[in-house]
């Protein structure tokens, strides 16, 4: 049951990322982590800092190099 619930949470995460014009197979945290790695210090940075409080380096650890759109801005 635990794996089932975790899979549901990940699919919801990917759905929200897709609704914001992201890759359907990438999580929001991965997408934000890539933006921060590339020097973005806007709202994504603030959100990742908040997530860091719950899970150290969450966005950095969540980066999926093989997912996402190469030309995303």
C-alpha positions as a LaTeX table, in Angstrom:
\begin{tabular}{lrrr}
\hline
Residue & $x$ (\AA) & $y$ (\AA) & $z$ (\AA) \\
\hline
Unk1 & 0.00 & 0.00 & 0.00 \\
Unk2 & 2.89 & 2.37 & 0.75 \\
Unk3 & 4.30 & 2.00 & $-2.79$ \\
Unk4 & 0.85 & 2.57 & $-4.25$ \\
Unk5 & 0.42 & 5.87 & $-2.39$ \\
Unk6 & 3.96 & 6.99 & $-3.28$ \\
Unk7 & 3.27 & 6.27 & $-6.96$ \\
Unk8 & 0.04 & 8.31 & $-6.78$ \\
Unk9 & 1.96 & 11.27 & $-5.27$ \\
Unk10 & 4.62 & 11.11 & $-8.00$ \\
Unk11 & 1.97 & 10.95 & $-10.73$ \\
Unk12 & 0.22 & 14.01 & $-9.26$ \\
Unk13 & 3.57 & 15.81 & $-9.13$ \\
Unk14 & 4.18 & 15.01 & $-12.80$ \\
Unk15 & 0.63 & 16.07 & $-13.70$ \\
Unk16 & 1.11 & 19.49 & $-12.11$ \\
Unk17 & 4.45 & 19.86 & $-13.92$ \\
Unk18 & 2.70 & 18.99 & $-17.20$ \\
Unk19 & $-0.06$ & 21.53 & $-16.54$ \\
Unk20 & 2.67 & 24.18 & $-16.26$ \\
Unk21 & 4.04 & 23.17 & $-19.68$ \\
Unk22 & 6.71 & 20.82 & $-18.34$ \\
Unk23 & 7.75 & 17.37 & $-19.49$ \\
Unk24 & 5.03 & 14.86 & $-18.47$ \\
Unk25 & 7.65 & 12.44 & $-17.15$ \\
Unk26 & 9.50 & 14.94 & $-14.94$ \\
Unk27 & 8.68 & 16.04 & $-11.40$ \\
Unk28 & 8.37 & 19.66 & $-10.36$ \\
Unk29 & 11.35 & 19.30 & $-8.01$ \\
Unk30 & 13.56 & 18.04 & $-10.82$ \\
Unk31 & 12.53 & 20.93 & $-13.05$ \\
Unk32 & 13.12 & 23.51 & $-10.31$ \\
Unk33 & 16.45 & 21.92 & $-9.38$ \\
Unk34 & 17.66 & 22.33 & $-12.97$ \\
Unk35 & 16.60 & 25.99 & $-13.02$ \\
Unk36 & 18.47 & 26.67 & $-9.76$ \\
Unk37 & 21.56 & 24.82 & $-10.99$ \\
Unk38 & 21.49 & 27.17 & $-14.00$ \\
Unk39 & 21.47 & 30.25 & $-11.76$ \\
Unk40 & 17.75 & 31.02 & $-11.35$ \\
Unk41 & 17.24 & 32.78 & $-8.00$ \\
Unk42 & 13.52 & 33.56 & $-8.38$ \\
Unk43 & 10.48 & 31.88 & $-6.86$ \\
Unk44 & 11.88 & 28.40 & $-7.63$ \\
Unk45 & 14.83 & 29.14 & $-5.37$ \\
Unk46 & 12.53 & 30.20 & $-2.53$ \\
Unk47 & 10.39 & 27.09 & $-2.91$ \\
Unk48 & 13.42 & 24.80 & $-2.95$ \\
Unk49 & 14.77 & 26.52 & 0.16 \\
Unk50 & 11.46 & 25.75 & 1.88 \\
Unk51 & 11.62 & 22.12 & 0.72 \\
Unk52 & 15.22 & 21.96 & 1.97 \\
Unk53 & 13.86 & 22.54 & 5.46 \\
Unk54 & 11.84 & 19.31 & 5.13 \\
Unk55 & 14.33 & 17.29 & 3.07 \\
Unk56 & 17.95 & 18.44 & 2.80 \\
Unk57 & 18.92 & 19.29 & $-0.82$ \\
Unk58 & 15.51 & 18.04 & $-2.06$ \\
Unk59 & 15.54 & 19.78 & $-5.44$ \\
Unk60 & 19.17 & 18.93 & $-6.11$ \\
Unk61 & 18.60 & 15.26 & $-5.25$ \\
Unk62 & 15.43 & 15.19 & $-7.39$ \\
Unk63 & 17.08 & 16.23 & $-10.66$ \\
Unk64 & 16.37 & 13.71 & $-13.40$ \\
Unk65 & 19.02 & 14.32 & $-16.07$ \\
Unk66 & 17.27 & 12.09 & $-18.59$ \\
Unk67 & 13.92 & 13.90 & $-18.26$ \\
Unk68 & 12.75 & 17.36 & $-19.20$ \\
Unk69 & 12.77 & 19.59 & $-22.20$ \\
Unk70 & 16.17 & 20.72 & $-23.43$ \\
Unk71 & 14.97 & 24.11 & $-24.63$ \\
Unk72 & 12.89 & 25.00 & $-21.57$ \\
Unk73 & 13.36 & 28.51 & $-20.23$ \\
\hline
\end{tabular}
